[in-house]
Amino acid sequence: MFRFIINPPVFFGSVSIILLLLGVGAFFPHQAEALLSDVEARVLAEVGWFYLLAVGIFLFSVTILCISRYGNLKLGPDDCEPDFRFGSWVAMLFAAGKGIGLMYYAVAEPMMHYAAPPDADPMTIAAQKDAMSITFFHWGIHAWSIYSVVGLSLAYFGYRYNLPLTIRSGLYPLLKERIRGRIGDAVDIFAICCTVFGLATSLGLGVQQVNGGLNYLFGLPMTIPIQVMLIVIISTIATLSVLSGLSKGIKLLSEINIILALGLMLFVLIAGPTIQLMRDLVQNMGLYLTSFVPRTFNIYAYEPKPWINAWTLFYWAWWISWAPFVGMFIARISRGRTVREFILAVLLLPTAFTFIWMTVFGNTALILDQGAAAGAISKAVSGNVSIALFKFFEYLPWATATSALAVFMVGIFFISSQSSGSLVMDIIGSGGKTQTTTLQRLFWCVLEALVTIILLIAGGLAALKAATIIAALPFALVMLVLIFGLFKGMKADVAQYEVGNGRSRGAPSFAPEPSWQARLALALHTPKQADVADFIGKTVLPALEAVAAELTRSGRTAFVSKEDGAICLNSATPDCRGFLYGVRPGSHKLPIFSPIEAANISERHEARTFFSDGSRGYDIMGMSQEQVIADILAQFERYLAVSCSPDASLLAKAPAHGGIATA
């Protein structure tokens, strides 16, 4: 009844580390706070430069993958379709990525940079420009490039090569079979611990802002016990979302919140200085682009400033610590997208929304603070960041209603983030399995709430930030290796694609044409589902069995497997990715040429091939048994020429895919 579906070393290893840290925080809160602060200071002082350099490498790498020929590859088999419609996909990208942070920092960050900019005099026009330029930089494509590295690696190796949907799979080109041993376990343990502490920081921000809103609306005290109570209440709701599953709970919450966020942003835009905000948005974009490269590598090496540690380096560590969580989540919802579509959408769409959001809230706050508020907003921000948004609403119509809506939205973002994070940790802890037990998903929700509560007690937001910065360091190293794996894997796939399309000298020809009699029969008689099943059983099956028997006699293990109407030939080779030739029933709509035909649209059923490398299949309906064998041999020759050649990529040595699940 209480069975867990887990990878024991990863599950117990990560939980043990987390519980050990929780025990120290719970029983020795003052010592824990001092230790976290000391380690954080040493990390920032000695390797802070590494965070800045790593993020620059991440952005450059995903840009190359996007604009190169690798961008045409699909996250999954070449003929698969996306699992989610585009609107839902974008909504989930946004809600999982930065929802709580946008609510918390939309007013606070521009105001804080305005009051204490790194490169300008405080409270001046130059400080305003710096404030918005820096805010855009922290919330722009650098952050999403971090997420895209992990998300792309997981989706690519998980859906195209059928490796487990865990962080270790992206390291296969370097570790090979060792990803299944202790090194792979250690990588997944790092990922879970990193996710826990990064998510705890966001949840800590969220609960403080909910508490601040309730204090503003109802006078509820802003204390740790109140915040603990709020975490328990909201986490209970998040648990219900997790138990309902990804497609129902989290997808619905994401779509509701994006609508509410759009509505709130439009209200502020209309109620505020609309024309001025549009002008500000244009200039903010220019300031962002002008300072893009200098800020990317500006560590203030020649004029050290503590500002860089408190802001940019914290943000980069925060985004890196979120990368396993957000990367896994966007990988789970991105099957069927091309590499280029994935990168462009992940980098640009949430960023564009973020820039508009920050302009509407940030520039409106700056304008109000110099006018109607007479400095009250900047004063409130310096006193308590969590009430900045609610103080801002005081100077717009319907302040009580908008403040209540903001509290509700932060709560929904809290729920969706915790729900998504719990699902992700469950997947990693179970070795990549996406179908686990209810109790197991509940466990991760409760554990995440406990981490947030104890870190708040041990040192408040400062302790949460320190834990995030420390946890991100080892995972940043892992991410650099993920980039190496992506380039290696995609290089191998592009090589196979070019051979398969006759672009390489001596490329084998496959998919021989059926005889003219078979072609005429297909033209006169559109195949039905029963015809395809009959063809697979009477023609394809004997062909696969004959080739499998001959391969076995030649000393190469081969077998034929069946599942859900599909059938495939599997053959493993030492040091090479296994060969797979499969055929499954498929169909497509026949064209119509008049409105009358639209009332009775018919389908053409096919017998489509599929392969271990995810390349596009084709219809072999109508071939004779000898032609099917010839096609299998042509694909086998291509496999030997590319996957097992001495010059083949390391990833071509991936483990054999046993069974039909490869498709």
C-alpha positions as CSV (number, residue, x, y, z in Angstrom):
1,M,0.0,0.0,0.0
2,F,2.9,2.4,0.8
3,R,5.1,1.2,-2.1
4,F,7.6,3.8,-3.4
5,I,8.9,3.8,-7.0
6,I,12.4,5.1,-6.4
7,N,16.0,5.0,-7.4
8,P,17.3,4.1,-3.9
9,P,20.8,5.7,-4.0
10,V,19.4,9.0,-5.4
11,F,16.3,9.1,-3.2
12,F,17.9,8.2,0.1
13,G,21.1,10.1,-0.7
14,S,19.3,13.4,-1.4
15,V,16.8,13.0,1.4
16,S,19.6,12.2,3.9
17,I,21.5,15.4,2.9
18,I,18.4,17.5,3.1
19,L,17.3,16.1,6.5
20,L,20.8,16.5,7.9
21,L,20.8,20.2,6.9
22,L,17.3,20.6,8.2
23,G,18.4,19.0,11.6
24,V,21.2,21.5,11.9
25,G,18.9,24.4,11.0
26,A,16.2,23.2,13.4
27,F,18.4,22.5,16.5
28,F,21.2,25.0,16.0
29,P,19.5,27.9,14.1
30,H,22.0,30.6,15.1
31,Q,25.0,28.4,14.3
32,A,23.4,27.4,11.0
33,E,22.8,31.0,10.0
34,A,26.4,31.9,10.8
35,L,27.8,28.9,8.9
36,L,25.6,29.7,5.8
37,S,26.7,33.3,5.8
38,D,30.4,32.4,6.1
39,V,30.3,29.8,3.3
40,E,28.3,32.2,1.1
41,A,30.9,34.9,1.6
42,R,33.7,32.6,0.7
43,V,32.0,31.3,-2.4
44,L,31.2,34.8,-3.7
45,A,34.6,36.1,-3.0
46,E,36.6,33.2,-4.5
47,V,34.4,31.8,-7.3
48,G,31.8,34.5,-8.0
49,W,33.5,35.2,-11.3
50,F,32.7,31.6,-12.3
51,Y,28.9,32.2,-12.1
52,L,29.3,35.2,-14.5
53,L,31.4,33.3,-16.9
54,A,29.3,30.2,-16.9
55,V,26.1,32.1,-17.7
56,G,27.9,33.7,-20.6
57,I,28.9,30.3,-21.9
58,F,25.3,29.0,-21.5
59,L,23.8,31.9,-23.5
60,F,26.5,31.6,-26.3
61,S,26.0,27.8,-26.6
62,V,22.2,27.8,-26.9
63,T,22.4,30.6,-29.4
64,I,24.8,28.5,-31.6
65,L,22.5,25.5,-31.3
66,C,19.5,27.6,-32.3
67,I,21.0,29.2,-35.4
68,S,23.0,26.2,-36.7
69,R,21.7,23.1,-38.5
70,Y,21.2,21.5,-35.1
71,G,18.1,23.7,-34.7
72,N,16.1,21.5,-37.1
73,L,16.3,18.4,-34.9
74,K,13.2,17.5,-33.0
75,L,12.8,16.8,-29.3
76,G,11.5,13.3,-30.0
77,P,11.1,11.2,-33.2
78,D,11.1,13.3,-36.3
79,D,7.4,12.7,-37.0
80,C,6.1,13.3,-33.5
81,E,3.7,16.2,-32.7
82,P,3.8,18.5,-29.6
83,D,2.0,17.3,-26.6
84,F,0.5,20.7,-25.6
85,R,-1.0,23.4,-27.8
86,F,1.2,26.5,-28.1
87,G,-0.7,28.8,-25.8
88,S,-0.8,26.3,-22.9
89,W,2.9,25.6,-23.5
90,V,3.9,29.2,-23.2
91,A,1.7,29.7,-20.1
92,M,3.4,26.8,-18.3
93,L,6.8,28.1,-19.3
94,F,6.1,31.4,-17.7
95,A,4.3,30.3,-14.6
96,A,7.0,27.7,-13.7
97,G,9.9,30.0,-14.4
98,K,9.6,33.2,-12.5
99,G,6.1,33.9,-11.3
100,I,6.7,34.6,-7.6
101,G,9.9,36.6,-8.3
102,L,8.1,38.9,-10.8
103,M,5.4,39.7,-8.2
104,Y,8.0,40.3,-5.5
105,Y,10.5,42.3,-7.4
106,A,8.4,44.1,-10.1
107,V,8.3,47.3,-8.0
108,A,11.0,46.6,-5.4
109,E,14.0,46.0,-7.7
110,P,13.8,49.1,-9.8
111,M,13.2,51.2,-6.7
112,M,16.2,49.7,-4.9
113,H,18.5,50.3,-7.9
114,Y,17.1,53.8,-8.2
115,A,17.9,54.5,-4.5
116,A,21.4,52.7,-4.6
117,P,22.6,52.2,-8.2
118,P,26.1,50.7,-8.8
119,D,27.2,53.2,-11.4
120,A,25.2,56.4,-11.0
121,D,24.3,59.0,-8.4
122,P,21.2,57.9,-6.3
123,M,17.7,59.3,-7.1
124,T,18.7,60.9,-10.4
125,I,17.7,60.4,-14.1
126,A,20.9,58.4,-14.6
127,A,19.9,56.2,-11.6
128,Q,16.4,55.6,-13.2
129,K,18.1,54.4,-16.5
130,D,20.5,52.2,-14.5
131,A,17.6,50.8,-12.5
132,M,15.6,49.6,-15.5
133,S,18.7,48.5,-17.5
134,I,19.9,46.3,-14.5
135,T,16.4,44.9,-13.9
136,F,16.0,43.9,-17.5
137,F,19.5,42.3,-17.4
138,H,18.6,40.2,-14.3
139,W,15.3,39.0,-15.7
140,G,16.2,38.7,-19.4
141,I,17.5,36.0,-21.7
142,H,20.5,35.2,-19.5
143,A,18.2,33.6,-17.0
144,W,16.2,31.7,-19.6
145,S,19.4,30.5,-21.3
146,I,20.2,28.7,-18.0
147,Y,16.8,27.0,-18.0
148,S,17.1,26.1,-21.6
149,V,20.4,24.2,-21.2
150,V,18.9,21.8,-18.7
151,G,15.5,21.6,-20.4
152,L,17.0,21.0,-23.8
153,S,19.4,18.3,-22.6
154,L,16.6,16.5,-20.7
155,A,14.1,16.7,-23.6
156,Y,16.6,15.8,-26.2
157,F,18.1,12.7,-24.6
158,G,14.9,11.7,-22.9
159,Y,12.6,11.8,-25.9
160,R,14.9,11.2,-28.8
161,Y,17.1,8.5,-27.3
162,N,14.8,7.1,-24.7
163,L,17.3,7.6,-21.9
164,P,15.8,8.2,-18.4
165,L,14.3,11.7,-17.9
166,T,17.0,12.7,-15.3
167,I,20.0,15.0,-15.3
168,R,22.5,12.2,-15.6
169,S,21.3,11.3,-19.1
170,G,22.8,14.5,-20.6
171,L,26.2,13.4,-19.4
172,Y,26.3,10.2,-21.4
173,P,28.8,11.3,-24.0
174,L,31.3,11.8,-21.2
175,L,30.4,9.1,-18.7
176,K,28.9,6.4,-21.0
177,E,27.6,3.5,-18.9
178,R,28.9,5.1,-15.7
179,I,25.8,7.3,-15.7
180,R,24.0,4.2,-14.2
181,G,26.5,4.1,-11.4
182,R,27.6,6.2,-8.5
183,I,28.7,9.2,-10.6
184,G,25.2,9.4,-12.2
185,D,23.6,9.0,-8.8
186,A,25.7,11.9,-7.4
187,V,24.7,14.1,-10.3
188,D,21.0,13.5,-9.7
189,I,21.5,14.0,-5.9
190,F,23.1,17.4,-6.7
191,A,20.1,18.2,-8.9
192,I,17.5,17.4,-6.2
193,C,19.4,19.3,-3.5
194,C,19.8,22.3,-5.8
195,T,16.1,22.2,-6.7
196,V,15.1,22.1,-3.0
197,F,17.0,25.1,-1.9
198,G,16.4,27.2,-5.0
199,L,12.7,26.5,-4.8
200,A,12.7,27.2,-1.0
201,T,14.1,30.7,-1.8
202,S,11.2,31.4,-4.1
203,L,8.6,30.0,-1.7
204,G,10.2,32.1,1.1
205,L,9.8,35.3,-1.1
206,G,6.2,34.3,-1.9
207,V,5.1,33.7,1.6
208,Q,6.6,36.9,2.8
209,Q,4.7,38.8,0.1
210,V,1.5,37.0,0.9
211,N,2.0,37.9,4.6
212,G,2.8,41.5,3.5
213,G,-0.4,41.7,1.5
214,L,-2.5,40.3,4.4
215,N,-0.9,42.8,6.7
216,Y,-1.8,45.6,4.4
217,L,-5.4,44.4,3.9
218,F,-6.3,43.0,7.3
219,G,-3.5,44.1,9.7
220,L,-2.2,40.5,10.0
221,P,1.2,40.6,11.8
222,M,4.3,39.9,9.8
223,T,5.9,37.3,11.9
224,I,7.6,33.9,11.3
225,P,4.8,31.9,13.0
226,I,2.3,33.5,10.7
227,Q,4.5,32.7,7.7
228,V,4.8,29.1,8.8
229,M,1.0,28.9,9.0
230,L,0.7,30.3,5.5
231,I,3.2,27.8,4.2
232,V,1.3,24.9,5.7
233,I,-2.0,26.2,4.2
234,I,-0.7,26.9,0.7
235,S,1.4,23.7,0.6
236,T,-1.8,21.7,1.3
237,I,-3.4,23.2,-1.7
238,A,-0.2,22.6,-3.7
239,T,-0.4,18.9,-2.7
240,L,-3.9,18.7,-4.2
241,S,-2.5,20.1,-7.4
242,V,0.3,17.6,-7.5
243,L,-2.1,14.7,-6.9
244,S,-4.3,15.8,-9.8
245,G,-1.4,15.4,-12.2
246,L,0.4,17.7,-14.7
247,S,-2.2,18.0,-17.4
248,K,-5.1,18.8,-15.0
249,G,-3.8,20.7,-11.9
250,I,-0.6,22.5,-12.9
251,K,-1.8,23.3,-16.5
252,L,-5.0,24.8,-15.2
253,L,-3.3,26.9,-12.6
254,S,-0.8,28.1,-15.1
255,E,-3.4,29.2,-17.6
256,I,-5.5,30.9,-14.9
257,N,-2.5,32.9,-13.5
258,I,-1.3,34.1,-16.9
259,I,-4.8,35.5,-17.6
260,L,-4.8,37.2,-14.2
261,A,-1.3,38.5,-14.7
262,L,-2.2,40.0,-18.1
263,G,-5.3,41.6,-16.6
264,L,-3.4,43.1,-13.7
265,M,-0.6,44.4,-16.0
266,L,-3.2,46.0,-18.4
267,F,-4.9,47.7,-15.5
268,V,-1.7,49.3,-14.3
269,L,-0.8,50.3,-17.9
270,I,-4.2,52.0,-18.4
271,A,-4.5,53.5,-14.9
272,G,-0.9,54.7,-15.0
273,P,0.9,57.1,-17.4
274,T,0.2,54.9,-20.5
275,I,1.9,57.0,-23.2
276,Q,5.0,57.6,-21.0
277,L,5.2,53.8,-20.3
278,M,5.3,53.0,-24.0
279,R,8.1,55.5,-24.5
280,D,9.9,54.0,-21.5
281,L,9.6,50.5,-22.8
282,V,11.3,51.5,-26.1
283,Q,14.2,53.1,-24.3
284,N,14.5,50.4,-21.8
285,M,15.0,47.9,-24.6
286,G,17.7,50.1,-26.1
287,L,19.4,50.4,-22.7
288,Y,19.3,46.7,-22.3
289,L,20.7,46.0,-25.7
290,T,23.4,48.6,-25.3
291,S,24.7,47.3,-22.1
292,F,24.1,43.6,-22.9
293,V,27.7,42.5,-23.5
294,P,29.4,44.7,-20.9
295,R,27.1,43.6,-18.1
296,T,27.4,39.9,-19.2
297,F,31.1,39.9,-18.1
298,N,31.2,42.8,-15.7
299,I,32.4,41.4,-12.3
300,Y,33.8,44.8,-11.2
301,A,37.3,43.3,-11.1
302,Y,39.1,46.7,-11.1
303,E,36.7,48.4,-8.7
304,P,35.2,45.7,-6.4
305,K,31.7,46.5,-5.3
306,P,29.6,44.4,-2.9
307,W,26.6,45.3,-5.1
308,I,27.5,42.6,-7.6
309,N,27.4,39.9,-4.9
310,A,24.1,41.0,-3.5
311,W,22.4,41.3,-7.0
312,T,23.8,39.8,-10.2
313,L,25.7,36.8,-8.6
314,F,22.8,36.0,-6.4
315,Y,20.4,36.1,-9.4
316,W,22.7,33.8,-11.5
317,A,23.0,31.4,-8.6
318,W,19.2,31.5,-8.0
319,W,18.5,30.8,-11.7
320,I,21.1,27.9,-11.7
321,S,19.5,26.4,-8.6
322,W,16.2,26.6,-10.3
323,A,17.5,25.0,-13.5
324,P,16.9,21.3,-12.6
325,F,13.3,22.2,-11.6
326,V,12.4,24.5,-14.5
327,G,14.5,22.6,-17.0
328,M,12.8,19.3,-16.1
329,F,9.4,20.9,-16.1
330,I,9.8,22.5,-19.5
331,A,11.3,19.3,-20.9
332,R,8.2,17.4,-19.7
333,I,6.0,19.8,-21.7
334,S,8.1,20.3,-24.8
335,R,8.1,16.9,-26.5
336,G,7.6,17.3,-30.2
337,R,9.1,20.8,-30.5
338,T,12.2,21.4,-32.7
339,V,15.4,22.5,-31.0
340,R,15.1,26.0,-32.7
341,E,11.5,26.4,-31.7
342,F,12.3,25.4,-28.1
343,I,15.2,27.8,-27.7
344,L,13.5,30.7,-29.4
345,A,10.3,30.2,-27.3
346,V,12.1,29.7,-24.0
347,L,14.5,32.6,-24.5
348,L,12.2,35.2,-26.1
349,L,8.6,34.7,-25.2
350,P,8.8,34.8,-21.4
351,T,11.5,37.5,-21.6
352,A,9.3,39.7,-23.8
353,F,6.5,39.4,-21.3
354,T,8.9,40.1,-18.4
355,F,10.2,43.2,-20.0
356,I,6.7,44.6,-20.5
357,W,5.8,43.7,-17.0
358,M,8.9,45.3,-15.4
359,T,8.4,48.4,-17.5
360,V,4.7,48.8,-16.5
361,F,5.3,48.2,-12.8
362,G,8.8,49.5,-12.4
363,N,8.5,52.7,-14.4
364,T,5.1,53.5,-13.0
365,A,6.6,53.2,-9.5
366,L,9.5,55.5,-10.4
367,I,7.1,58.1,-11.9
368,L,4.7,57.9,-8.9
369,D,7.6,58.1,-6.4
370,Q,8.7,61.4,-7.9
371,G,5.1,62.7,-8.1
372,A,2.0,61.7,-6.1
373,A,3.9,59.5,-3.7
374,A,6.5,62.1,-2.9
375,G,9.1,59.4,-2.0
376,A,6.8,57.2,0.0
377,I,7.3,54.1,-2.3
378,S,11.1,54.2,-2.1
379,K,10.8,54.7,1.6
380,A,8.5,51.7,2.0
381,V,10.8,49.5,-0.2
382,S,13.8,50.4,2.0
383,G,11.8,49.5,5.1
384,N,10.1,46.2,4.0
385,V,10.5,44.9,0.4
386,S,7.6,42.5,0.7
387,I,5.0,45.3,1.0
388,A,6.4,47.4,-1.9
389,L,3.8,46.2,-4.4
390,F,0.9,47.0,-2.0
391,K,2.3,50.4,-1.2
392,F,2.5,51.0,-5.0
393,F,-1.2,50.1,-5.4
394,E,-2.2,52.9,-3.0
395,Y,-1.5,55.5,-5.7
396,L,-3.7,53.8,-8.3
397,P,-7.5,53.3,-8.4
398,W,-9.2,50.4,-6.5
399,A,-6.1,49.8,-4.3
400,T,-7.8,47.2,-2.0
401,A,-9.1,45.1,-4.9
402,T,-5.8,45.1,-6.8
403,S,-3.9,44.3,-3.6
404,A,-6.2,41.3,-2.9
405,L,-5.8,40.1,-6.5
406,A,-2.0,40.4,-6.1
407,V,-2.1,38.3,-2.9
408,F,-4.2,35.7,-4.7
409,M,-1.8,35.6,-7.6
410,V,1.2,35.2,-5.4
411,G,-0.6,32.3,-3.8
412,I,-1.3,30.7,-7.1
413,F,2.3,31.1,-8.2
414,F,3.4,29.6,-4.9
415,I,1.1,26.6,-5.5
416,S,2.2,26.1,-9.2
417,S,5.9,26.4,-8.4
418,Q,5.7,24.0,-5.5
419,S,3.5,21.6,-7.4
420,S,5.9,21.6,-10.4
421,G,8.9,21.3,-8.2
422,S,7.5,18.3,-6.3
423,L,6.8,16.5,-9.6
424,V,10.3,17.2,-10.9
425,M,12.0,16.0,-7.7
426,D,9.8,12.9,-7.8
427,I,10.9,12.1,-11.4
428,I,14.6,12.5,-10.6
429,G,14.3,10.6,-7.4
430,S,12.5,7.7,-9.2
431,G,15.2,7.4,-11.9
432,G,13.2,9.2,-14.6
433,K,9.8,7.5,-14.1
434,T,6.9,9.8,-14.7
435,Q,4.2,7.6,-13.2
436,T,4.7,7.2,-9.5
437,T,2.6,6.7,-6.4
438,T,0.4,9.4,-4.8
439,L,2.2,9.0,-1.5
440,Q,5.5,9.6,-3.1
441,R,4.4,12.9,-4.7
442,L,2.9,13.9,-1.4
443,F,6.3,13.3,0.3
444,W,8.2,15.7,-1.8
445,C,5.6,18.5,-1.3
446,V,5.8,18.1,2.5
447,L,9.6,18.0,2.4
448,E,9.8,21.2,0.3
449,A,7.5,23.0,2.8
450,L,9.7,21.8,5.7
451,V,12.8,23.1,4.1
452,T,11.3,26.5,3.5
453,I,9.9,26.7,7.1
454,I,13.2,25.7,8.8
455,L,15.4,28.0,6.7
456,L,13.0,30.8,7.5
457,I,13.3,30.1,11.2
458,A,17.1,29.6,10.9
459,G,17.8,33.0,9.3
460,G,14.9,34.3,7.3
461,L,15.4,35.3,3.7
462,A,19.2,35.8,4.1
463,A,19.6,32.1,5.0
464,L,17.5,31.1,2.0
465,K,19.6,33.2,-0.3
466,A,22.8,31.8,1.1
467,A,21.7,28.2,0.7
468,T,20.8,28.9,-2.9
469,I,24.2,30.4,-3.8
470,I,26.0,27.5,-2.2
471,A,23.9,24.8,-3.8
472,A,24.2,26.3,-7.3
473,L,28.0,26.0,-7.5
474,P,28.3,22.2,-8.1
475,F,25.4,22.2,-10.5
476,A,26.9,25.0,-12.6
477,L,29.8,22.6,-13.3
478,V,27.3,19.8,-14.3
479,M,25.6,22.2,-16.7
480,L,28.8,22.9,-18.6
481,V,29.1,19.1,-19.2
482,L,25.5,19.1,-20.3
483,I,26.4,21.6,-23.1
484,F,29.2,19.3,-24.2
485,G,26.8,16.4,-24.4
486,L,24.3,18.3,-26.4
487,F,26.8,19.3,-29.1
488,K,28.1,15.7,-29.2
489,G,24.6,14.1,-29.5
490,M,23.3,16.6,-32.1
491,K,26.4,16.2,-34.2
492,A,25.8,12.4,-34.3
493,D,22.1,12.9,-35.3
494,V,22.8,15.4,-38.0
495,A,25.4,13.0,-39.5
496,Q,22.8,10.2,-39.5
497,Y,20.2,12.5,-41.0
498,E,22.5,13.5,-43.9
499,V,23.4,9.9,-44.6
500,G,19.8,9.0,-44.5
501,N,18.9,11.7,-47.1
502,G,21.6,10.8,-49.5
503,R,23.8,13.7,-48.7
504,S,26.9,11.6,-47.9
505,R,28.9,9.9,-50.5
506,G,27.9,6.2,-50.9
507,A,24.8,6.7,-48.8
508,P,22.6,3.6,-49.0
509,S,19.2,3.8,-50.7
510,F,16.2,2.6,-48.8
511,A,12.4,2.5,-48.9
512,P,12.3,0.6,-52.3
513,E,9.2,1.3,-54.3
514,P,6.5,-1.4,-54.3
515,S,6.0,-3.2,-57.6
516,W,3.8,-1.5,-60.2
517,Q,1.0,-4.0,-59.5
518,A,1.1,-3.2,-55.7
519,R,1.1,0.6,-56.5
520,L,-1.9,0.1,-58.8
521,A,-3.7,-1.9,-56.1
522,L,-3.1,0.9,-53.5
523,A,-4.3,3.5,-55.9
524,L,-7.6,1.6,-56.5
525,H,-8.1,0.5,-52.9
526,T,-7.3,2.8,-50.0
527,P,-5.8,0.7,-47.2
528,K,-8.0,0.3,-44.1
529,Q,-6.8,-0.3,-40.5
530,A,-7.4,-4.1,-41.0
531,D,-5.4,-4.1,-44.2
532,V,-2.4,-2.5,-42.3
533,A,-2.7,-5.0,-39.5
534,D,-2.8,-7.9,-42.0
535,F,0.2,-6.5,-43.9
536,I,2.3,-6.2,-40.7
537,G,1.4,-9.7,-39.5
538,K,1.8,-11.5,-42.8
539,T,4.6,-9.6,-44.6
540,V,6.5,-7.5,-42.1
541,L,6.7,-10.0,-39.2
542,P,8.2,-12.8,-41.4
543,A,10.7,-10.4,-42.8
544,L,11.8,-9.2,-39.4
545,E,12.1,-12.7,-38.1
546,A,14.1,-13.8,-41.1
547,V,16.6,-11.0,-40.6
548,A,16.7,-11.6,-36.8
549,A,17.4,-15.3,-37.3
550,E,20.2,-14.5,-39.8
551,L,21.8,-11.9,-37.5
552,T,21.7,-14.4,-34.6
553,R,23.3,-17.1,-36.8
554,S,26.1,-14.6,-37.6
555,G,26.9,-14.1,-33.9
556,R,24.9,-10.9,-33.4
557,T,22.1,-11.1,-30.9
558,A,18.7,-10.0,-32.4
559,F,15.1,-10.5,-31.5
560,V,11.6,-9.3,-32.6
561,S,9.2,-7.7,-30.1
562,K,5.6,-6.7,-30.4
563,E,3.5,-4.1,-28.5
564,D,0.2,-2.4,-29.2
565,G,0.1,-3.3,-32.9
566,A,3.7,-2.3,-33.5
567,I,6.5,-4.7,-34.2
568,C,10.3,-4.2,-34.3
569,L,13.6,-5.8,-34.8
570,N,16.1,-5.1,-32.0
571,S,19.9,-5.9,-32.1
572,A,22.5,-4.8,-29.6
573,T,26.2,-4.2,-30.5
574,P,29.0,-3.7,-27.9
575,D,30.1,-0.1,-27.8
576,C,27.4,1.0,-30.3
577,R,23.8,2.2,-29.9
578,G,21.5,-0.7,-30.6
579,F,19.9,-1.1,-34.0
580,L,16.1,-0.9,-34.1
581,Y,13.8,-1.2,-37.1
582,G,10.2,-1.0,-36.2
583,V,6.8,-0.8,-38.1
584,R,3.6,0.5,-36.5
585,P,0.1,1.3,-37.9
586,G,-0.4,5.0,-38.7
587,S,-2.9,7.1,-40.7
588,H,-3.4,10.5,-42.2
589,K,-6.4,12.4,-43.5
590,L,-7.1,12.2,-47.2
591,P,-7.4,15.5,-49.1
592,I,-10.9,16.9,-49.9
593,F,-11.8,18.9,-53.0
594,S,-15.4,20.0,-52.3
595,P,-17.7,21.0,-49.4
596,I,-19.7,17.8,-49.8
597,E,-16.6,15.7,-49.2
598,A,-15.9,17.7,-45.9
599,A,-18.9,16.0,-44.3
600,N,-17.2,12.6,-44.8
601,I,-13.5,13.0,-44.4
602,S,-11.7,9.6,-44.7
603,E,-8.3,8.4,-43.7
604,R,-5.5,6.5,-45.4
605,H,-3.9,4.0,-43.1
606,E,-0.2,3.2,-43.3
607,A,2.5,0.9,-42.1
608,R,5.1,3.4,-40.9
609,T,8.7,2.7,-39.9
610,F,10.5,4.0,-36.8
611,F,14.1,3.8,-35.7
612,S,16.3,4.1,-32.6
613,D,17.8,7.5,-33.5
614,G,14.4,9.2,-33.8
615,S,14.7,9.9,-37.6
616,R,11.5,10.2,-39.6
617,G,9.7,7.1,-40.6
618,Y,8.0,6.3,-43.9
619,D,5.1,4.2,-45.3
620,I,6.1,0.7,-46.5
621,M,2.6,-0.5,-47.2
622,G,2.5,-2.6,-50.4
623,M,6.1,-3.8,-50.3
624,S,6.7,-7.5,-50.7
625,Q,8.5,-9.5,-48.0
626,E,11.8,-9.3,-50.0
627,Q,11.5,-5.6,-50.4
628,V,10.9,-5.2,-46.6
629,I,14.1,-7.3,-46.0
630,A,15.9,-5.1,-48.5
631,D,14.8,-2.0,-46.6
632,I,15.8,-3.4,-43.3
633,L,19.3,-4.2,-44.7
634,A,19.6,-0.7,-46.2
635,Q,18.8,0.8,-42.8
636,F,21.2,-1.6,-41.1
637,E,24.0,-0.6,-43.5
638,R,23.3,3.1,-42.7
639,Y,23.4,2.3,-39.0
640,L,26.8,0.5,-39.3
641,A,28.2,3.3,-41.5
642,V,27.3,6.1,-39.1
643,S,26.6,4.8,-35.6
644,C,29.5,2.3,-35.4
645,S,32.1,3.9,-37.6
646,P,35.4,4.8,-35.9
647,D,34.6,8.5,-36.4
648,A,31.1,8.4,-35.0
649,S,30.2,10.6,-32.1
650,L,30.5,9.3,-28.6
651,L,26.7,9.5,-28.2
652,A,26.3,7.0,-31.0
653,K,27.6,4.5,-28.4
654,A,24.4,4.9,-26.3
655,P,22.9,1.8,-24.9
656,A,20.6,-0.4,-27.1
657,H,16.9,0.4,-26.8
658,G,15.2,-2.8,-26.0
659,G,11.6,-2.7,-27.1
660,I,9.2,-0.4,-28.9
661,A,9.3,2.4,-26.4
662,T,12.1,4.0,-28.5
663,A,9.5,5.6,-30.8
